[in-house]
C-alpha cells in the first residue's frame, strides 16, 4: 500500500470516529502537484473542528506521518492540515458551503469507497 493511501485511511478512520460529517476523499494526483488526495469533512461546531483536528494530528503522528503545515484556526471555522501527500480540510458547515472544494476540484476522482483505495 502506498504511503498516501495509508495516510488517507488513517485520517478517515479518525474523522469517522470523531463524528465528522459528510466525509469526502478526492484523488487529485492526476490534476495537481499539490498532493495526491484531499480529505474533506464537516463538523457541527467550532469545538468539534478543534477536537477533530487534534485527534487527526495525534493519530497521524503516532503512525510517523509528519505534518508539513497547519493553516487556519478552529475559531475561523476551517482548518487545513498539510501532510504533503494528503491535505485534510476540516470545516464547520457554513465554511464548507462557502469554499465548496468539491466543486472547485470536480476534475479529481471522488473516492466513494475507501476499501477500493
Secondary structure, 3 states (H helix, E strand, C coil): CCHHHHHHHHHHHHHHHCCCEEEEEEECCCCCCCCCEEEEEEECCHHHHHHHHHHHHHHHHHCCCCCCEEEEEHHHCEEEEECCCEEEEEEEHHHHHHHCHHHHCCCCEEECCHHHC
